[in-house]
């Protein structure tokens, strides 16, 4: 999970809709969720929490911009059809000249491709088609790697050693470790992208103290209502958090926050951490 990622708010809203449809959401929880959504909207409007590249999918685009002179000249292959690939498709869609989604079942990939103006490809075609892509992003549920060293070596030779960016967002990995040894392949894993995310947070001037203080101030009026409605002890125990002293903790000096790592550079080889 990445702090400030709007995907989390979307998941909360979807959960609330499911609870409402099932008539499992009481009036007090409904009020608290609505207040939370209102606070989230205000925080994103009044702070820079959403202004920087702080998600894995957005970070993948930043890596592409570092490696290639023009993303408009690139062909992008997305492997999988899950939620992470959907987010990547949303971030990449405006940039490349061509985007293809590969999946074991074309029926699942086709709606996603139509949504973002991409084409589809069967996963079985991957060995023959890999050479045609400058950017490869993979995130499947496979228990074994689906892209091996031999496959990538053949692809690189056929590409006449033009660079290729490969991003493996899967756990366990979709791309074999040995691929990172190839000179013309820039392989990034989830751990590598975390460094790009941290760099985005650093560039944003660390908006979390301001965002946290704003959340506490806007949430405070909700707690008296919970107490008057004989809220459960766990809710009452949270009440002290909505105090000026708690808000001051969010405004602590920057030295209290973890130091951001430097942005990984595409000018050198990336080796997977062991």
ROKE-383658 format. One line per field, with one value per residue: x, y negated, z negated of N, C-alpha, C, O in turn. Coordinates in steps of 0.001 Angstrom, whole numbers, padded with zeros to 6 digits. Layout:
REM ROKE-383658
n_c1 = [X  ...] $
n_c2 = [Y  ...] $
n_c3 = [Z  ...] $
ca_c1 = [X  ...] $
ca_c2 = [Y  ...] $
ca_c3 = [Z  ...] $
c_c1 = [X  ...] $
c_c2 = [Y  ...] $
c_c3 = [Z  ...] $
o_c1 = [X  ...] $
o_c2 = [Y  ...] $
o_c3 = [Z  ...] $
***
This chain:
REM ROKE-383658
n_c1 = [000850  000516  001080  -001330  -002319  -004885  -006343  -006941  -008957  -010959  -011422  -012485  -014880  -016186  -016533  -018286  -020549  -021234  -021889  -024097  -025891  -026348  -027690  -026271  -025085  -025082  -026638  -024816  -022247  -022551  -022631  -020034  -018431  -019214  -018308  -015586  -015055  -015563  -013562  -011299  -011545  -011247  -008628  -007078  -007581  -006584  -003947  -000698  -000812  -001641  -000235  002204  004198  003301  002550  002821  002154  002201  004854  006099  005709  007297  009819  009946  009998  012495  014213  013589  013603  011294  008132  006077  006986  007179  006337  004144  003799  001516  001232  -001095  -004295  -005303  -006017  -003755  -002541  -004573  -004458  -001915  -002389  -004138  -002426  -000468  -001803  -002186  000300  002069  002746  001574  -000270  -000488  -002315  -001627  -002833  -003781  -006400  -008258  -010789  -011019  -009127  -009981  -012161  -010740  -008766  -010328  -011308  -009098  -008113  -006386  -004840  -005280  -003567  -002721  -001238  000356  001554  003678  006578  007180  006476  007695  009928  008939  008333  009012  008634  007842  005528  004693  002330  001096  -000696  000838  002689  005196  007989  007156  008526  011542  015199  016338  014289  014247  016850  016863  014991  016296  018451  017063  016016  018168  019716  018531  017441  015363  012726  011810  009381  008618  005958  004917  004357  004935  007841  007425  009348  012456  015278  017823  017618  018229  020940  021507  022827  021283  018836  016685  015745  013265  012009  009374  010555  012476  010837  009747  011706  011494  008962  009416  011116  009306  007681  009501  009945  007518  007566  006898  003917  002489  002397  000809  -001493  -002281  -002823  -004942  -006837  -007343  -008430  -010799  -012099  -012666  -015278  -016914  -016584  -017800  -020469  -020481  -020033  -022304  -024134  -023713  -021382  -019271  -016738  -014261  -014460  -014695  -012237  -010642  -011065  -009266  -007389  -008299  -007379  -005819  -003133  -002544  -002771  -000580  001476  001415  002446  005135  008736  010573  012647  011640  010484  010882  013876  013926  014725  017100  016212  016056  018354  018191  020448  022263  022857  020340  020303  018728  017679  019011] $
n_c2 = [001188  -002259  -005404  -007944  -007013  -007071  -004838  -003389  -004847  -004520  -001767  -001708  -003138  -001398  000793  -000291  -000695  001950  002844  001193  002046  004569  004028  003745  001664  -000500  -003526  -005139  -004246  -004855  -007673  -008188  -007143  -008796  -011257  -010662  -010364  -012952  -014366  -013210  -014148  -016891  -017001  -016111  -018183  -020485  -020004  -018823  -016140  -014445  -015212  -014245  -011560  -008873  -006245  -002773  -002209  -004745  -005329  -003540  -004710  -006966  -005811  -004905  -007351  -008236  -006455  -006319  -008522  -009469  -008605  -008310  -006951  -004378  -000900  000837  003574  005175  007605  009779  009314  008189  006107  004458  004347  003074  000526  -000229  -000306  -002465  -004594  -004444  -004595  -007190  -007630  -005747  -004632  -002256  000163  003256  005911  008838  012049  015136  015886  014552  013461  012244  010240  008638  006706  004880  004010  002754  000642  -001026  -001488  000459  003414  007013  010018  013425  015224  017296  016453  014945  015630  015332  012712  010944  009404  007164  005151  002300  001692  003724  004847  006783  008613  011151  014004  016212  019006  019614  018258  016535  015380  016109  016307  017239  016649  013847  013245  014095  012298  009818  010036  010105  007596  006110  005234  002970  000962  002281  001888  003577  004389  005899  006626  008629  011017  014204  013639  012792  012636  014028  013865  013834  012378  009748  009542  009055  006754  004962  004848  003406  004183  003938  004386  004785  003811  002064  000144  -000968  -002737  -004719  -005637  -006663  -008745  -010338  -011116  -012636  -014693  -015881  -017420  -016327  -016122  -014885  -015651  -018022  -017051  -015088  -016590  -018143  -016140  -015249  -017555  -017914  -015552  -015570  -016664  -014449  -012651  -013447  -012973  -010213  -009509  -010481  -008821  -006554  -005132  -002336  -001055  -000892  -002857  -005127  -005119  -006076  -008740  -010677  -011074  -013053  -015705  -018895  -018433  -016012  -016781  -018464  -016649  -015648  -017768  -017732  -018381  -017909  -016106  -014077  -012326  -009457  -009202  -009869  -007691  -007862  -008518  -005793  -005316  -005011  -004855  -003020  000474  002415  004422  007152  007198  009282] $
n_c3 = [000000  000759  -000647  -000317  002056  004394  005024  002726  001440  003339  003051  000489  000880  002621  000915  -000953  000664  001233  -001354  -001873  000125  -000839  -003091  -005486  -006716  -009287  -010625  -012069  -011254  -008576  -008632  -009596  -007524  -005391  -006342  -006360  -003604  -002769  -004127  -002937  -000308  -000721  -001741  000451  002148  000879  000230  001387  001737  003747  005940  006846  008240  006763  006804  007720  010381  011606  011135  012836  015309  015032  014988  017615  018947  018195  019442  022201  025001  026230  025292  026993  029143  028383  027860  025791  023629  021623  019226  018034  016366  014144  011223  010757  013289  014634  013447  014317  017071  017195  016518  018503  020928  022302  023518  025205  028654  029201  027402  025823  024379  022777  021989  020386  020886  023385  023235  020768  020927  023018  022430  020827  022598  024582  023137  022779  025277  026336  027780  027833  026829  026901  024212  024975  027292  026550  026617  029366  029922  028192  028917  030168  028416  026431  023800  021113  018884  016189  014278  012896  011546  011548  010352  011157  013028  016043  018030  019271  019141  021582  023452  023374  024171  026873  027837  027448  029222  031648  031611  032196  030104  029039  026275  023638  021388  018541  016216  013277  011450  009995  007338  006384  008547  012021  013959  014683  012478  013658  015975  015472  015838  018471  020803  022290  021145  018839  015880  013465  010185  007703  005371  006406  007602  005367  004507  006457  005870  003287  003994  005344  003209  001765  003592  003470  001215  -001208  -002089  -004089  -006954  -006909  -005644  -007462  -009808  -008865  -008425  -011036  -012242  -010716  -011232  -013893  -014775  -014442  -016516  -019065  -018374  -018161  -020804  -022067  -020990  -022369  -021615  -020843  -023145  -021797  -019869  -021477  -022649  -020679  -020588  -021857  -019863  -018218  -018911  -019692  -020466  -019218  -016588  -016445  -016464  -013892  -012595  -013022  -012918  -009861  -010226  -011707  -010033  -007880  -005969  -002534  000150  002838  006242  008464  011115  014648  016063  015324  014686  013115  010336  008902  005533  003039] $
ca_c1 = [000000  001282  000386  -001862  -002774  -006339  -006955  -007433  -010243  -011916  -011766  -013380  -016197  -016799  -016946  -019485  -021680  -021617  -022553  -025416  -026748  -026676  -028356  -025417  -024418  -025933  -026647  -023600  -021152  -022796  -022207  -018579  -017845  -019442  -017377  -014245  -014936  -015502  -012221  -010343  -011653  -010672  -007179  -006485  -007747  -005854  -002542  -000044  -000700  -001869  000408  003424  004124  003453  001990  003665  001825  002725  006307  006552  005752  008468  010989  009938  010410  013938  014970  013312  013505  009877  007249  005162  007581  007330  005260  004055  003118  001064  000950  -002050  -005534  -005789  -006187  -002522  -002386  -005573  -003906  -000817  -002989  -004682  -001329  000309  -002648  -002006  001675  002758  002103  000800  -000320  -001065  -002535  -001520  -003405  -004071  -007755  -008514  -012086  -010832  -008283  -010612  -012823  -009722  -008137  -011286  -011435  -007927  -007673  -005285  -005183  -005066  -002679  -002673  000044  001138  002266  004723  007942  007356  006140  008367  010877  008244  007922  010060  008302  007093  005111  004017  001790  000146  -000761  001591  003626  006499  008266  006615  009526  012831  016408  016481  013305  014659  018084  016470  014303  017283  019186  016173  015831  019472  020222  017857  017095  013991  012400  010962  008950  007981  005175  004312  004947  006342  008231  007068  010531  013592  016338  018982  017375  018853  022353  021636  023236  020296  017565  016599  014709  012901  011062  008570  011464  013081  009830  009560  012639  010922  007848  009992  011605  008130  007260  010473  009705  006264  007723  006316  002645  001754  002040  -000319  -002668  -002715  -003426  -006237  -007750  -007733  -009339  -012093  -012751  -013006  -016702  -017626  -016442  -018861  -021684  -020354  -020167  -023695  -024900  -023206  -020499  -018571  -015503  -013148  -014610  -014402  -010805  -009975  -011394  -008142  -006595  -008802  -007052  -004752  -001810  -002339  -002545  000778  002388  001453  003210  006492  009783  010797  013598  010908  009980  011967  014593  013595  015841  017289  015533  016930  018685  018182  021714  023091  022123  019676  020405  017705  018168  019000] $
ca_c2 = [000000  -003496  -006526  -008920  -006370  -007206  -003529  -002952  -005511  -003854  -000482  -001978  -003496  -000178  001599  -000923  -000408  003352  002915  000569  002927  005736  003491  004080  000438  -001272  -004977  -005752  -003952  -005607  -009050  -008221  -006947  -009992  -012268  -010270  -010675  -014410  -014768  -012780  -015064  -018179  -016857  -016035  -019490  -021545  -019658  -018271  -014711  -013703  -015909  -013602  -010168  -008100  -004913  -001893  -002340  -006031  -005241  -002822  -005687  -007816  -005060  -004946  -008687  -008360  -005585  -006588  -009942  -009768  -007462  -008201  -006037  -003074  000088  001303  004847  005419  009032  009960  008543  007889  004716  003702  004098  002054  -000761  -000545  -000671  -003820  -005561  -004375  -004749  -008407  -007858  -005001  -004525  -001016  000861  004590  006626  010290  012804  016529  015911  013298  012915  011361  009107  007815  005500  003931  003442  001839  -000551  -001899  -001573  001389  004675  008160  011057  014615  015374  018285  015759  014109  015858  014849  011299  010124  008491  005994  004234  001546  001714  004921  004790  008055  008838  012265  014848  017428  019422  019765  017186  016745  014825  016650  015701  017597  015916  012446  013197  014142  011043  008746  010198  009718  006147  005507  004686  001746  001163  002638  001706  004656  004103  007088  006239  009842  011730  014327  012943  013275  012567  014654  012973  013794  011408  008474  009550  008657  005360  004102  004990  002692  004896  003352  005162  003976  003118  000945  -000896  -001652  -003860  -005776  -006184  -007493  -009972  -011160  -011703  -013684  -015824  -016518  -018257  -015636  -016736  -014091  -016363  -018924  -016236  -014427  -017586  -018496  -015018  -015230  -018690  -017715  -014373  -015775  -016795  -013175  -011851  -013699  -012293  -008799  -009353  -010695  -007666  -005414  -004375  -001244  -001513  -001049  -004159  -006168  -005139  -006796  -010154  -011575  -011371  -014264  -016794  -019753  -017841  -015012  -017495  -018993  -015563  -015556  -018913  -017627  -018727  -016923  -015094  -012973  -011448  -008664  -009829  -009258  -007170  -008549  -007915  -004912  -005830  -004033  -004906  -001898  001730  002640  005809  007499  007386  010661] $
ca_c3 = [000000  000858  -001258  000618  003280  004491  005167  001423  001233  004214  002461  -000638  001404  003146  -000232  -001528  001551  001021  -002657  -001740  000910  -001676  -004278  -006626  -007136  -010182  -010436  -012616  -010336  -007347  -008871  -009707  -006202  -004592  -006818  -005897  -002178  -002660  -004568  -001911  000820  -001108  -001875  001786  002779  000199  000059  002582  001516  004986  007056  007272  008665  005540  006962  008511  011792  012075  011101  014032  016399  014811  015433  019075  019379  017981  020339  023613  025336  026508  025052  028135  030111  027727  027809  024414  023412  020258  019088  016946  016526  012804  010790  010951  014723  014981  013038  015239  018352  017059  016508  019740  022122  023122  023951  026265  029960  029212  026128  025976  023124  022969  020879  020748  021452  024100  022831  019622  021314  024052  021900  020370  023790  025216  022292  022894  026661  026565  028438  026953  027335  026058  023545  025718  028364  025956  027118  030739  030043  027182  029558  030714  027352  025750  022377  020727  017478  015905  012934  012962  010347  011822  009302  011796  013999  017387  018951  018886  019689  022990  024239  023462  024968  028289  028147  027524  030486  032740  031515  032477  028843  028575  024859  023292  019972  018030  014850  012706  010276  009448  006210  006780  009758  013357  014824  014020  011978  014550  017045  015101  016237  019873  020901  022941  020436  017573  015132  012178  009393  006785  004459  007132  007785  004087  004489  007288  005092  002230  004626  005603  001943  001449  004491  003082  000029  -002341  -002469  -005075  -008175  -006665  -005345  -008697  -010688  -008292  -008652  -012446  -012508  -010073  -011787  -015300  -015082  -014374  -017725  -020050  -017939  -018499  -022251  -022444  -020532  -023128  -020732  -021501  -023801  -020860  -019223  -022450  -022914  -019601  -020673  -022126  -018661  -017582  -019815  -019162  -020662  -018175  -015339  -016441  -016116  -012432  -012090  -013564  -011940  -008825  -010652  -012330  -008987  -007301  -004869  -001250  000929  004106  007376  009234  012435  015721  016766  014924  014545  011840  009892  007914  004175  002568] $
c_c1 = [000888  000462  -000081  -002402  -004306  -007061  -007573  -008804  -011316  -012345  -012709  -014783  -016920  -017296  -018208  -020710  -022167  -022377  -023951  -026375  -027195  -027407  -027602  -024677  -025375  -025779  -025360  -022397  -021311  -022313  -020684  -017908  -018032  -018525  -015952  -014048  -014823  -014122  -011182  -010356  -011003  -009151  -006505  -006575  -006793  -004377  -002006  000063  -000894  -001141  001610  003171  004363  002774  002908  003420  002344  004246  006848  006634  006972  009746  011089  010399  011904  014733  014805  013127  012055  009044  006291  005703  007674  006090  005301  003263  002789  000647  000111  -003295  -006149  -005826  -004934  -002279  -003394  -005077  -002761  -001353  -003530  -003585  -000566  -000506  -002384  -000663  002147  002017  001236  000863  -001073  -001199  -002542  -002053  -003681  -005437  -008053  -009821  -011942  -010037  -009010  -011345  -011841  -009057  -009055  -011406  -010301  -007364  -006484  -005781  -004840  -004185  -002712  -001290  000946  001937  003473  006124  008185  007184  006939  009297  010242  007918  009132  009871  007451  006803  004282  003552  000704  000179  000005  002561  005041  006729  007708  007536  010898  013988  016551  015536  013745  015934  017764  015811  015287  018083  018338  015900  017114  019974  019676  017371  015618  013832  011430  010662  008137  007285  004572  005085  004231  006590  007760  008273  011724  014659  017464  018834  018074  020316  022556  021872  022138  018919  017647  015415  014511  011872  010249  009473  012122  012088  009553  010498  012119  009761  008367  010529  010446  007617  008185  010240  008442  006368  007087  005011  001939  001465  000832  -001598  -003196  -003395  -004809  -007259  -008247  -008716  -010720  -012836  -013254  -014502  -017453  -017631  -017476  -020157  -021656  -020559  -021618  -024575  -024442  -022371  -019757  -017277  -014348  -013230  -014245  -012909  -010036  -010144  -010192  -007308  -007032  -008600  -005961  -003364  -001513  -002067  -001131  001797  002506  002302  004646  007513  010048  011731  012904  010416  011133  012574  014287  014847  015956  016606  016482  017149  018704  019515  022646  022219  021512  019811  019373  018342  018075  018840] $
c_c2 = [-001242  -004628  -007520  -008326  -006430  -005880  -003052  -003566  -004870  -002511  -000663  -002316  -002273  000703  001043  -000644  001028  003497  002309  001465  004149  005335  003850  002853  -000393  -002772  -005634  -005494  -004718  -007052  -009152  -008056  -008192  -011129  -011948  -010628  -012179  -014920  -014411  -013720  -016402  -018106  -016837  -017373  -020531  -021237  -019079  -016757  -013897  -014272  -015181  -012151  -009264  -006754  -004093  -002081  -003659  -006018  -004509  -003752  -006580  -007098  -005062  -006280  -008903  -007597  -005953  -008087  -010351  -008517  -007253  -007261  -004605  -002200  000732  002599  004982  006878  009245  009139  008212  006410  003887  003391  003058  000661  -001193  -000988  -002097  -004870  -005584  -004743  -006020  -008508  -007072  -005008  -003273  -000367  002169  005226  008121  011008  014234  016657  014558  012656  011955  010123  008139  006595  004440  003245  002434  000538  -001539  -001954  -000692  002591  005820  009192  012230  014761  016371  017657  014972  014385  015276  013339  010386  009081  007189  004931  003612  001560  002951  004834  006029  008124  009896  013026  016147  017736  019610  018615  017528  016157  015272  015971  015998  016817  014471  012305  013219  012836  009898  008824  009747  008218  005389  004682  003291  001975  001513  002483  002816  004396  005291  006702  007439  010362  013079  013773  013637  013375  013129  013625  012775  012781  010087  008404  009075  007151  004443  004169  004281  003273  004257  004244  004213  003188  001911  -000202  -001644  -002848  -005025  -006447  -007104  -008808  -010906  -011830  -012847  -014915  -016569  -017357  -017651  -016283  -016018  -014831  -017258  -018141  -015580  -015390  -017982  -017396  -015006  -016353  -018437  -016531  -014595  -015904  -015470  -012457  -012172  -013008  -010825  -008591  -009502  -009538  -006395  -004509  -003333  -001756  -001727  -002379  -005276  -006262  -005884  -008295  -011046  -011914  -012667  -015462  -017648  -019148  -016795  -015686  -018046  -017912  -015414  -016675  -018897  -018003  -017581  -015810  -013906  -011964  -010674  -009347  -009112  -008785  -007945  -007808  -007005  -005457  -004726  -004004  -003768  -000671  001807  004117  006051  007681  008861  010668] $
c_c3 = [000000  000259  -000198  001902  003352  004640  003849  001133  002113  003665  001280  -000163  001956  002011  -000874  -000663  001372  -000297  -002600  -000970  000112  -002949  -005559  -007158  -007983  -009976  -010944  -011716  -009031  -007502  -008925  -008346  -005339  -005031  -006343  -004434  -001963  -003050  -003507  -000718  000499  -001185  -000505  002508  002195  -000038  001363  002519  002798  006188  007621  007661  007464  005640  007854  010006  012362  012094  012325  015234  016256  015243  016956  019607  019190  019039  021808  023857  025570  026270  026212  029207  029581  027894  026427  024353  021934  020162  017836  017201  015177  012497  011030  012420  015192  014612  013952  016596  018308  017114  017833  020976  022933  023838  025173  027593  030043  027837  026321  024604  023422  021740  021339  021394  022087  023660  021656  019990  022244  023494  021436  021558  024477  024437  022522  024315  026982  027360  027495  027644  026370  025446  024271  026861  027863  026508  028511  030859  029121  027808  030028  029669  026664  024237  022105  019228  017196  014465  013035  011647  010535  010680  009833  012764  015370  018453  018470  019577  021180  023885  024437  024289  026460  028709  028329  028822  031671  032751  031852  031279  028509  027144  024673  021782  019559  016563  014350  011407  009563  008241  006104  008181  011035  014278  014059  013630  012979  015676  016745  015514  017672  019968  021426  022286  019097  016801  013766  011499  008509  005840  005130  007305  006491  003976  005322  006556  004000  002789  004941  004345  001551  002309  004115  001835  -001207  -002812  -003594  -006368  -007991  -006412  -006611  -009646  -010192  -008539  -010085  -012751  -011945  -010656  -013196  -015577  -015075  -015714  -018797  -019674  -018275  -019987  -022674  -022022  -021231  -022242  -021536  -022120  -022838  -020142  -020195  -022722  -021847  -019729  -020956  -020906  -018006  -018501  -019209  -019329  -019609  -016844  -015269  -016090  -014609  -011843  -012603  -012505  -010996  -009273  -011312  -011304  -008363  -006099  -003565  -000555  002233  005220  008141  010626  013458  016456  016364  014730  013155  011488  008820  006544  003792  001049] $
o_c1 = [001907  -000706  000675  -002896  -004974  -008267  -008610  -009703  -012455  -013512  -013627  -015766  -018129  -018366  -019089  -021793  -023371  -023392  -024885  -027532  -028272  -027712  -028201  -023749  -026359  -024899  -024862  -021616  -020328  -021661  -020102  -016933  -017109  -018021  -015202  -012994  -014086  -013572  -010292  -009303  -010300  -008458  -005471  -005754  -006255  -003627  -002753  000922  -000371  -001394  002014  002092  005508  002447  003676  004361  002868  004863  007939  007516  007613  010650  012176  011113  012519  015794  015767  012571  011632  009215  005756  004957  008195  004969  006366  002192  003680  -000197  000540  -003345  -007354  -005687  -005028  -001855  -003085  -005257  -002648  -000837  -003395  -003785  -000070  000067  -002358  -000491  002603  000833  000293  001910  -002156  -000308  -003350  -001765  -003799  -005621  -008094  -009952  -012667  -010256  -008698  -011169  -012072  -008813  -008600  -011585  -010510  -006244  -005654  -006980  -004183  -004077  -002730  -000286  002171  002893  004211  006818  009277  007695  006865  009434  010949  007295  010120  010838  006457  007720  003292  004278  -000468  000975  -000167  003176  005983  005766  007779  007349  011358  013797  016855  015931  013632  016079  018336  016049  015141  018359  018833  015588  017140  020561  020309  016928  014755  014694  010364  011575  007105  007937  003795  006297  003047  005645  007701  008240  011970  014907  017991  019830  018472  020889  023675  021200  022072  017951  018565  014259  015463  010979  010419  009193  012305  012448  009171  010122  012281  009597  007834  010417  010578  007168  007737  010324  008307  005379  006767  005007  000884  000359  -000075  -002665  -004407  -004428  -005738  -008420  -009431  -009716  -011718  -014065  -014161  -014978  -018535  -018576  -018002  -020871  -022681  -021184  -022109  -025628  -024730  -022610  -019633  -016756  -013540  -012201  -013583  -012380  -008895  -009447  -010091  -006596  -006244  -009560  -005246  -002507  -000378  -001236  -000534  002840  003578  002816  005307  007207  009773  011638  013507  009981  012254  011879  014376  015905  015009  016438  017607  016231  019178  019693  023692  020996  022080  019453  019182  019424  017153  018805] $
o_c2 = [-001271  -004804  -007889  -009059  -005898  -005802  -002388  -002885  -004698  -002140  000135  -001840  -002129  001301  001796  -000386  001285  004191  002839  001627  004698  006182  004207  002983  -000927  -003225  -006577  -006405  -005175  -007590  -010085  -008744  -008599  -011880  -012850  -011140  -012635  -015801  -015208  -014053  -016978  -019027  -017477  -017673  -021362  -022116  -018869  -016159  -012789  -013867  -015451  -011600  -008921  -006169  -004642  -002109  -003690  -006627  -004824  -003606  -006917  -007719  -005203  -006341  -009666  -008043  -005906  -008810  -011434  -007502  -006161  -006823  -003722  -002686  001125  002712  004913  007337  008936  008354  007984  005568  002737  002286  002247  -000284  -002364  -001929  -002847  -005935  -006634  -005165  -005944  -009385  -007700  -005339  -003209  -000350  002195  005100  008609  010629  014501  017434  013538  011433  010965  009058  006948  005507  003245  002039  001373  -000533  -002751  -002424  -001055  002760  005615  009229  012039  014455  016284  018260  014394  013427  014784  012739  009165  007982  006209  003920  004280  001451  003192  004758  006295  007747  009577  012730  017085  016832  019750  018045  018676  016407  014869  015162  015096  016370  013930  011336  012445  012334  009093  007801  009088  007646  004159  003610  002533  003078  001096  002894  002973  004205  005643  006477  007274  010176  013116  013475  014863  014107  012746  012656  011672  012368  009378  007315  008726  006367  003274  003616  004521  002915  004062  004788  002995  002028  000867  -001371  -002814  -003872  -006185  -007665  -008195  -009854  -012124  -012976  -013888  -016045  -017757  -017957  -018368  -016938  -016474  -014675  -017256  -018512  -015515  -015062  -018141  -017682  -014780  -016139  -018711  -016483  -013899  -015303  -015382  -011731  -011240  -012510  -010245  -007614  -008758  -009295  -005290  -003306  -003438  -002782  -002636  -002980  -006244  -007341  -006287  -009054  -012107  -012918  -013315  -016157  -017198  -019312  -016682  -015224  -018101  -018196  -015088  -016554  -019936  -017955  -016422  -014689  -012843  -010871  -011179  -009989  -007886  -009406  -008602  -006591  -007406  -005997  -003625  -003208  -003569  -000771  001337  004973  005223  008255  009570  011736] $
o_c3 = [-000690  000604  000702  002758  002465  004407  003854  000640  001677  003792  001087  -000731  001776  002120  -001288  -001190  001361  -000355  -003202  -001360  000347  -003789  -006573  -007957  -007472  -009244  -010327  -011442  -008448  -006607  -008372  -008045  -004632  -004196  -005970  -004057  -001089  -002390  -003210  -000174  001328  -000752  -000317  003374  002927  -000463  002319  003167  002918  007323  008752  007442  007172  004608  008644  010799  013476  012969  012801  016079  017250  015802  017517  020608  019935  019473  022575  023029  025165  026946  026398  030082  030264  028045  025949  024947  021088  020932  016724  018148  015069  013384  011460  012757  016065  015380  014314  017199  019274  017698  018240  021981  024161  024685  026129  027663  030832  027190  026905  023764  024212  020605  022535  022331  021399  023705  021566  019414  022261  024043  021622  021528  024906  025017  022467  024518  027816  027581  026474  028869  025154  026089  024179  027349  028661  026848  028797  031804  029258  027270  030263  029991  026358  023483  022790  018411  017877  013545  013235  010756  009757  010116  009053  013275  015807  019644  017401  020484  021960  024962  025537  025034  027228  029808  029249  029449  032585  033795  031797  031426  027774  026824  025446  021005  020153  015760  014923  010387  008622  008131  005771  008911  011126  015266  012916  014348  013124  016270  017669  015542  018049  019298  021046  022807  018313  017028  013010  012149  008565  005538  004505  007173  006511  003407  004943  006613  003798  002151  004824  004387  001072  001826  004408  001416  -002155  -003854  -004034  -006885  -008823  -006902  -006822  -010231  -010983  -008830  -010333  -013435  -012612  -010596  -013653  -016540  -015655  -016023  -019405  -020544  -018633  -020399  -023523  -022611  -020772  -022131  -022756  -021683  -023030  -019831  -019823  -022992  -022075  -019056  -020340  -020898  -017317  -018831  -018313  -018462  -019147  -016063  -014194  -015501  -014100  -010731  -012620  -011314  -011308  -008773  -011462  -011664  -008317  -005311  -003492  -000661  002665  005149  008440  011244  013180  017378  016981  014623  012169  012297  007929  006424  004195  000437] $
***
